[in-house]
Amino acid sequence: MTRRFDPRAMKVGVLSAALQELTPRDRRDAEIQAMVKANGNGAGSPTKYSAAHRDALLNREFDRIALASHGLGYERLDQLTMEVLLGVR
């Protein structure tokens, strides 16, 4: 069964990944591809919501200094994605 592409409820990162899959490889933006390759998605594989996943996240200790040291690469990736969507890139 094929589903119709519906971006209305997608977050920018998810939309970026969806567009990446829909875009032929020879037309993909080199800067975006380099950022995705260098950073990965950083969050692991997406999972469905469950109480167990919620509890695991709530009980996890986060190192704020280490997280902050990653910089704002995703801000740039979001900006590039919007430029692609708006047709200015």
MDAnalysis code that builds the backbone (N, CA, C; Angstrom):
import MDAnalysis as mda
import numpy as np

u = mda.Universe.empty(267, n_residues=89, atom_resindex=np.repeat(np.arange(89), 3), trajectory=True)
u.add_TopologyAttr("name", ["N", "CA", "C"] * 89)
u.add_TopologyAttr("resid", np.arange(1, 90))
u.add_TopologyAttr("resname", ["MET", "THR", "ARG", "ARG", "PHE", "ASP", "PRO", "ARG", "ALA", "MET", "LYS", "VAL", "GLY", "VAL", "LEU", "SER", "ALA", "ALA", "LEU", "GLN", "GLU", "LEU", "THR", "PRO", "ARG", "ASP", "ARG", "ARG", "ASP", "ALA", "GLU", "ILE", "GLN", "ALA", "MET", "VAL", "LYS", "ALA", "ASN", "GLY", "ASN", "GLY", "ALA", "GLY", "SER", "PRO", "THR", "LYS", "TYR", "SER", "ALA", "ALA", "HIS", "ARG", "ASP", "ALA", "LEU", "LEU", "ASN", "ARG", "GLU", "PHE", "ASP", "ARG", "ILE", "ALA", "LEU", "ALA", "SER", "HIS", "GLY", "LEU", "GLY", "TYR", "GLU", "ARG", "LEU", "ASP", "GLN", "LEU", "THR", "MET", "GLU", "VAL", "LEU", "LEU", "GLY", "VAL", "ARG"])
u.atoms.positions = np.array([
    [0.843, -1.181, 0.000],
    [0.000, 0.000, 0.000],
    [0.890, 1.246, 0.000],
    [0.650, 2.146, -0.918],
    [1.413, 3.378, -1.015],
    [0.650, 4.496, -0.334],
    [1.359, 5.253, 0.501],
    [0.724, 6.381, 1.188],
    [1.058, 7.673, 0.457],
    [0.129, 8.571, 0.461],
    [0.326, 9.882, -0.128],
    [1.229, 10.712, 0.794],
    [2.170, 11.452, 0.216],
    [3.072, 12.297, 0.987],
    [2.276, 13.458, 1.571],
    [2.303, 13.608, 2.895],
    [1.535, 14.649, 3.574],
    [2.413, 15.328, 4.616],
    [3.018, 16.486, 4.282],
    [3.970, 17.133, 5.189],
    [3.348, 18.006, 6.266],
    [2.020, 18.117, 6.345],
    [1.382, 19.076, 7.254],
    [1.790, 18.920, 8.712],
    [1.906, 17.702, 9.196],
    [2.163, 17.493, 10.617],
    [3.622, 17.147, 10.902],
    [4.505, 17.327, 9.944],
    [5.908, 16.928, 10.127],
    [6.739, 18.058, 10.730],
    [7.669, 17.692, 11.571],
    [8.643, 18.649, 12.067],
    [9.678, 18.846, 10.972],
    [10.443, 19.926, 11.051],
    [11.390, 20.247, 9.983],
    [12.418, 19.142, 9.785],
    [12.942, 18.576, 10.862],
    [13.935, 17.510, 10.720],
    [13.379, 16.280, 10.028],
    [12.157, 15.918, 10.376],
    [11.507, 14.772, 9.749],
    [11.199, 15.089, 8.298],
    [10.741, 16.315, 8.039],
    [10.443, 16.729, 6.681],
    [11.708, 16.714, 5.839],
    [12.815, 17.168, 6.419],
    [14.092, 17.151, 5.710],
    [14.480, 15.728, 5.318],
    [14.322, 14.793, 6.239],
    [14.644, 13.394, 5.946],
    [13.728, 12.836, 4.866],
    [12.445, 13.190, 4.923],
    [11.496, 12.718, 3.913],
    [11.845, 13.278, 2.546],
    [12.170, 14.568, 2.499],
    [12.544, 15.176, 1.222],
    [13.825, 14.567, 0.675],
    [14.734, 14.244, 1.565],
    [15.990, 13.624, 1.141],
    [15.702, 12.302, 0.439],
    [14.778, 11.535, 0.981],
    [14.443, 10.247, 0.371],
    [13.702, 10.415, -0.947],
    [12.954, 11.501, -1.090],
    [12.184, 11.732, -2.309],
    [13.004, 12.382, -3.417],
    [14.144, 12.967, -3.065],
    [14.961, 13.679, -4.036],
    [15.979, 12.740, -4.671],
    [16.052, 12.734, -6.001],
    [17.065, 11.895, -6.654],
    [18.469, 12.261, -6.170],
    [19.321, 11.283, -6.022],
    [20.663, 11.508, -5.460],
    [21.476, 12.557, -6.212],
    [21.329, 12.624, -7.512],
    [22.134, 13.589, -8.271],
    [21.639, 15.026, -8.118],
    [20.492, 15.237, -7.481],
    [19.967, 16.586, -7.297],
    [20.043, 17.051, -5.851],
    [20.595, 16.244, -4.973],
    [20.658, 16.605, -3.559],
    [21.723, 17.663, -3.314],
    [21.471, 18.507, -2.337],
    [22.372, 19.588, -1.984],
    [23.607, 19.037, -1.272],
    [24.776, 19.357, -1.775],
    [26.027, 18.820, -1.238],
    [26.282, 19.270, 0.203],
    [25.967, 20.526, 0.529],
    [26.206, 21.015, 1.892],
    [25.304, 20.296, 2.894],
    [24.047, 20.102, 2.531],
    [23.120, 19.390, 3.412],
    [23.580, 17.949, 3.590],
    [23.975, 17.308, 2.508],
    [24.432, 15.923, 2.588],
    [25.660, 15.795, 3.479],
    [26.584, 16.750, 3.388],
    [27.785, 16.720, 4.223],
    [27.420, 16.871, 5.700],
    [26.461, 17.741, 5.996],
    [26.040, 17.942, 7.384],
    [25.376, 16.693, 7.934],
    [24.513, 16.072, 7.153],
    [23.829, 14.861, 7.603],
    [24.838, 13.740, 7.828],
    [25.794, 13.610, 6.923],
    [26.806, 12.554, 7.049],
    [27.690, 12.784, 8.278],
    [28.071, 14.030, 8.522],
    [28.947, 14.346, 9.654],
    [28.245, 14.196, 10.992],
    [26.972, 14.561, 11.057],
    [26.263, 14.594, 12.328],
    [25.399, 13.379, 12.607],
    [25.006, 12.657, 11.589],
    [24.015, 11.603, 11.802],
    [22.760, 12.276, 12.302],
    [21.865, 11.546, 12.907],
    [20.694, 12.230, 13.450],
    [20.833, 12.464, 14.947],
    [21.845, 11.886, 15.570],
    [22.139, 12.166, 16.961],
    [21.149, 11.632, 17.973],
    [19.997, 11.209, 17.527],
    [18.963, 10.792, 18.461],
    [18.707, 9.293, 18.426],
    [19.394, 8.587, 17.587],
    [19.114, 7.173, 17.438],
    [17.912, 6.959, 16.545],
    [17.471, 5.748, 16.471],
    [16.329, 5.443, 15.621],
    [15.040, 5.970, 16.241],
    [14.162, 6.533, 15.418],
    [12.893, 6.994, 15.968],
    [12.047, 5.812, 16.437],
    [11.298, 6.028, 17.487],
    [10.441, 4.973, 18.029],
    [9.048, 5.521, 18.245],
    [8.088, 4.632, 18.339],
    [6.733, 5.045, 18.660],
    [6.664, 5.402, 20.142],
    [5.749, 6.276, 20.470],
    [5.575, 6.663, 21.867],
    [5.104, 5.468, 22.685],
    [5.680, 5.341, 23.850],
    [5.205, 4.356, 24.815],
    [5.571, 4.864, 26.197],
    [4.906, 4.350, 27.196],
    [5.206, 4.738, 28.574],
    [6.636, 4.349, 28.929],
    [7.103, 3.224, 28.409],
    [8.472, 2.782, 28.702],
    [9.496, 3.741, 28.111],
    [9.266, 4.195, 26.880],
    [10.185, 5.164, 26.266],
    [10.157, 6.491, 27.015],
    [8.954, 6.916, 27.417],
    [8.816, 8.143, 28.193],
    [9.608, 8.049, 29.488],
    [9.435, 6.950, 30.210],
    [10.118, 6.776, 31.489],
    [11.631, 6.718, 31.310],
    [12.080, 6.040, 30.253],
    [13.521, 5.967, 29.994],
    [14.085, 7.362, 29.750],
    [13.353, 8.187, 29.009],
    [13.810, 9.539, 28.731],
    [13.792, 10.406, 29.991],
    [12.743, 10.292, 30.774],
    [12.646, 11.075, 32.001],
    [13.718, 10.696, 33.022],
    [14.129, 9.440, 33.027],
    [15.135, 8.975, 33.989],
    [16.569, 9.130, 33.497],
    [16.734, 9.557, 32.269],
    [18.073, 9.677, 31.695],
    [18.764, 10.946, 32.187],
    [20.042, 10.831, 32.477],
    [20.853, 11.989, 32.857],
    [21.466, 12.580, 31.587],
    [21.327, 13.880, 31.400],
    [21.892, 14.548, 30.231],
    [23.048, 15.433, 30.660],
    [24.141, 15.367, 29.928],
    [25.304, 16.218, 30.167],
    [25.120, 17.491, 29.342],
    [24.655, 18.555, 29.998],
    [24.343, 19.793, 29.288],
    [25.576, 20.405, 28.623],
    [26.721, 20.289, 29.252],
    [27.955, 20.842, 28.683],
    [28.316, 20.105, 27.395],
    [28.230, 18.791, 27.425],
    [28.542, 18.000, 26.228],
    [27.539, 18.286, 25.115],
    [26.269, 18.390, 25.474],
    [25.256, 18.691, 24.462],
    [25.483, 20.067, 23.846],
    [25.845, 21.040, 24.683],
    [26.087, 22.394, 24.179],
    [27.324, 22.459, 23.296],
    [28.280, 21.569, 23.516],
    [29.514, 21.603, 22.727],
    [29.300, 21.172, 21.284],
    [28.144, 20.561, 20.982],
    [27.860, 20.142, 19.610],
    [27.565, 21.326, 18.695],
    [27.292, 22.469, 19.258],
    [27.026, 23.642, 18.443],
    [25.599, 23.665, 17.913],
    [25.379, 24.555, 16.959],
    [24.037, 24.764, 16.428],
    [23.909, 24.249, 14.996],
    [24.518, 23.123, 14.713],
    [24.470, 22.558, 13.369],
    [23.064, 22.330, 12.867],
    [22.167, 21.947, 13.766],
    [20.805, 21.702, 13.326],
    [20.077, 22.992, 12.967],
    [20.471, 24.106, 13.559],
    [19.905, 25.392, 13.162],
    [20.253, 25.671, 11.706],
    [21.499, 25.415, 11.347],
    [21.924, 25.606, 9.952],
    [21.193, 24.625, 9.036],
    [21.065, 23.394, 9.458],
    [20.360, 22.391, 8.662],
    [18.893, 22.787, 8.472],
    [18.254, 23.289, 9.521],
    [16.876, 23.770, 9.397],
    [16.785, 24.921, 8.399],
    [17.753, 25.843, 8.471],
    [17.758, 26.984, 7.555],
    [17.912, 26.514, 6.111],
    [18.834, 25.593, 5.877],
    [19.044, 25.080, 4.527],
    [17.802, 24.350, 4.019],
    [17.155, 23.597, 4.895],
    [15.935, 22.889, 4.513],
    [14.855, 23.868, 4.095],
    [14.684, 24.933, 4.860],
    [13.673, 25.931, 4.504],
    [14.016, 26.600, 3.177],
    [15.292, 26.860, 2.921],
    [15.689, 27.455, 1.649],
    [15.357, 26.527, 0.481],
    [15.556, 25.226, 0.686],
    [15.207, 24.255, -0.365],
    [13.695, 24.257, -0.576],
    [12.935, 24.231, 0.529],
    [11.473, 24.201, 0.422],
    [10.917, 25.459, -0.261],
    [11.541, 26.600, 0.012],
    [11.077, 27.850, -0.566],
    [11.604, 28.085, -1.979],
    [12.501, 27.210, -2.412],
    [13.011, 27.305, -3.778],
    [14.096, 28.336, -3.995],
    [14.736, 28.800, -2.928],
    [15.801, 29.785, -3.088],
    [17.182, 29.151, -3.085],
    [17.234, 27.849, -2.942],
    [18.510, 27.133, -2.946],
    [18.468, 26.041, -3.981],
])
